[in-house]
Amino acid sequence: MVSKDQALGGLIFTVCVIVAIIYTLLLFWPGLFWNTDFMWQPQFWVIAIPVFIAFIAIMGIGTWIGWTMATTPPPKPIEEITSEIEEEEKEEKTETAEAKEEKTKREKKSKP
């Protein structure tokens, strides 16, 4: 079963990938959508390439965050964690008590 966080992560991942693809298509193949006369001027590419790199880097970070959220299992409920801690403490107490009993038995045996 997918948790709410995993579903949100999948959504973030998908949106970032789709937005990056659309942005790339619009930048490098704009003739599909509008007039491209201004794109053949070097001033356009001096601005467009750094902005493209920064935008794709941001989309890459968003994609990574989404993937991490989607593939990370949900955390255990607090009640389960606290019950595990209490069980471990009980086990440690019984082990300590058993160790003390063994120590006293050894001391009794070693005394003449």
C-alpha positions as CSV (number, residue, x, y, z in Angstrom):
1,M,0.0,0.0,0.0
2,V,1.3,3.4,-0.9
3,S,1.4,6.1,1.8
4,K,0.3,9.7,1.3
5,D,4.0,10.8,1.3
6,Q,4.9,8.2,-1.3
7,A,2.0,9.3,-3.6
8,L,3.1,13.0,-3.2
9,G,6.7,12.1,-4.0
10,G,5.5,10.3,-7.2
11,L,3.5,13.3,-8.2
12,I,6.4,15.7,-7.6
13,F,8.7,13.4,-9.6
14,T,6.2,13.2,-12.5
15,V,5.5,17.0,-12.6
16,C,9.2,17.9,-12.5
17,V,10.0,15.5,-15.4
18,I,7.1,16.7,-17.5
19,V,7.9,20.4,-16.9
20,A,11.6,19.9,-17.8
21,I,10.6,18.1,-21.0
22,I,8.1,20.8,-22.0
23,Y,10.6,23.6,-21.2
24,T,13.3,21.9,-23.3
25,L,10.9,21.4,-26.2
26,L,9.8,25.0,-26.1
27,L,13.4,26.3,-25.9
28,F,15.0,24.2,-28.6
29,W,12.0,23.6,-30.9
30,P,9.9,26.8,-30.6
31,G,8.9,26.8,-34.2
32,L,6.1,24.4,-33.2
33,F,4.5,27.1,-31.1
34,W,5.5,30.7,-32.2
35,N,7.7,32.8,-34.5
36,T,11.4,32.2,-34.0
37,D,13.1,35.1,-35.7
38,F,14.5,36.4,-32.4
39,M,16.1,33.1,-31.6
40,W,18.9,33.4,-34.3
41,Q,20.4,36.4,-32.5
42,P,23.4,35.6,-30.2
43,Q,22.1,37.7,-27.4
44,F,19.2,35.4,-27.0
45,W,21.4,32.3,-26.5
46,V,23.7,34.2,-24.1
47,I,20.8,34.4,-21.7
48,A,18.9,31.3,-22.7
49,I,21.6,28.7,-22.1
50,P,22.5,29.7,-18.5
51,V,18.8,30.0,-17.6
52,F,18.2,26.6,-19.2
53,I,21.0,25.0,-17.2
54,A,19.7,26.5,-13.9
55,F,16.1,25.5,-14.6
56,I,17.1,21.9,-15.5
57,A,19.2,21.8,-12.3
58,I,16.2,22.9,-10.2
59,M,14.0,20.4,-12.0
60,G,16.6,17.7,-11.3
61,I,16.6,18.5,-7.6
62,G,12.8,18.4,-7.6
63,T,12.9,15.1,-9.4
64,W,15.4,13.7,-6.9
65,I,13.3,14.8,-4.0
66,G,10.2,13.3,-5.5
67,W,12.0,10.0,-6.3
68,T,13.3,9.8,-2.7
69,M,9.9,10.4,-1.2
70,A,8.3,7.9,-3.6
71,T,10.7,5.1,-2.8
72,T,11.2,5.6,0.9
73,P,8.9,3.4,3.0
74,P,6.7,5.2,5.5
75,P,8.0,5.5,9.1
76,K,6.7,3.3,11.9
77,P,3.9,4.7,14.0
78,I,5.1,6.3,17.3
79,E,3.2,3.7,19.4
80,E,5.1,0.9,17.7
81,I,8.4,2.6,18.3
82,T,7.7,3.3,22.0
83,S,6.5,-0.3,22.6
84,E,9.7,-1.6,21.0
85,I,11.8,0.6,23.3
86,E,9.9,-0.6,26.3
87,E,10.4,-4.2,25.3
88,E,14.1,-3.6,24.9
89,E,14.3,-2.0,28.3
90,K,12.5,-4.9,29.9
91,E,14.9,-7.4,28.2
92,E,17.9,-5.4,29.5
93,K,16.5,-5.4,33.0
94,T,16.0,-9.2,32.9
95,E,19.5,-9.7,31.5
96,T,21.0,-7.5,34.2
97,A,19.1,-9.4,36.9
98,E,20.2,-12.8,35.5
99,A,23.8,-11.5,35.3
100,K,23.6,-10.5,39.0
101,E,22.2,-13.9,40.0
102,E,25.0,-15.7,38.2
103,K,27.6,-13.4,39.8
104,T,26.3,-14.1,43.3
105,K,26.2,-17.9,42.5
106,R,29.8,-17.7,41.4
107,E,30.8,-15.8,44.5
108,K,29.1,-18.3,46.7
109,K,30.9,-21.2,44.9
110,S,34.3,-19.5,45.1
111,K,34.0,-18.9,48.9
112,P,35.1,-21.9,51.0
